Structures are given as structure tokens and as C-alpha cells.
Amino acid sequence: MAATNSTSLPFLVFSSLNPVFTWRVVARETNRTISQHKRLDNAVRKAERLNVQSFQPDFIQCMHEELVDETNGYRCSETATVYDRVEEIETCLKHFGGRRG
């Protein structure tokens, strides 16, 4: 595993003064405690998962276009949750496979 500069990670693990929950996951930007854990390995897993999620791209908008008339249309404003292989676009569940919800 490559070395990572820990100051660039948005979520870090620190020890706490709590006798039961001895580890806490903290959001570095706000210094807010996200979760507390009894075991270090659980705290590290939580921080790693949050760090991976924080670097993923923003949500993709549904690419389905509804036609109002022969020349005018509008794109759906929902978040895309599935990839439609037939139409080869990212789409919301409502428009998946051309079905209407």
C-alpha cells in the first residue's frame, strides 16, 4: 500500500478520554466527532470508508429526455441510480428501461 499524506484525508482517527469508547473518528475540516468506537480496527475501517466516499464523484443527473412536442424536450431532474444498457445512458429508476413510474 502506498504511503498517504494523512493531512489531506478528511476523516481521521483519534483517541478519546472516554473509558468505554476509546477511539473517535473526526471530520478534520470541522473538528466534529463523527463516531466513537470501542475497538481501534472498527474506527479505522469507518474512517477509511468515509475517506473513500468523500473522494467519489458527485451524483449524476438522469440523462432521460422527455419530449414536450416534436422539437422541444426537457431532461429529467432526478439523480441517476442505474445504467440503462439498452439506451446506454445513466438514468433514474423511474425511466429505467423506458418504464414510466
N, C-alpha and C positions, 0 to 999 in steps of 0.2 A: 504494500500500500504506500502511495506517495505521501510525503510529508505535506501537511497543510498548515497554512498560516492561521492560527486559531483566532487572531484578532479580526479576521474577515468573516468568521462564522457568526450568524445572527443569534444562535442559541448555544449557550454554554452550561456546563455542569459545575456547581459549587457545593461545598459542604455547608451545612446549616447548623444552627445552635440547638435545633430541636432534637431531643433524645430519641424520639421514635422515628421520625422522617429525617434521616441524617444527610440526604442529598437533595438538591433542588436544581431544577432546570430554569434558567433565567434568560429572558429576552435581552440581549446586550444593548439594543437601541433604547429601550425604555427602562431597563433595570428592573423589570417586573418578573416576579416568580410565576412561571407557567405551571409547574407541577412539582410535587415533593415525593420522594421515594425512600423506601427503607433500604433498598439494595442499590449499590453503585451501577451494576450492569443494567438494571432497568432504567435508571436515569440516563445513562449513556445511550441506550437504544432509543429512548424518547427524543433526546437531543439530536441524534443522527437523523431520525425520521423527519423531525421538524426542519432541520437544515436542508435535507434533500427536497422537501416540499417547497421551501422558500425559494429555491433556485429554478423551479419548474416554470414554464411559460404561463402567461395569463390565459384566461379562458378564451376559447374560440367561439365566435358567433356562428349560429346556424346559417349555412350557405343557401338554404332553400329560398327560392324566389317565387312569390305568388303573383300571378298576372291579374291586374285590375281590368285591363282591356287588351287589345291586340298589341299595343305599343308600350304601355306603361305597366310597371310592376313595382313591388317593394320586397325587400329582404326581411325575413323573419328576425325578430329581435331576441329570440331565446338563445341560451347558451347551448352550443353543440355538445352532445354527450355520446354520440355514436358516429361511426364512419359507414356511410352507405356505399357498398361496393358496386352496386348497380349504377347509381348516378355518379359515383366517385367524388363525393363531397362529404364534409363534416356536417352533420345535421342534428337537430333536436329529436327527441323521441316522438314528438307529435308528427313530424314529417318523415320519419324513417320509413323507407320502402314505399313512399307515396301515400301512406295511410293518413287519414285525417282524424284528429282527436276530438 
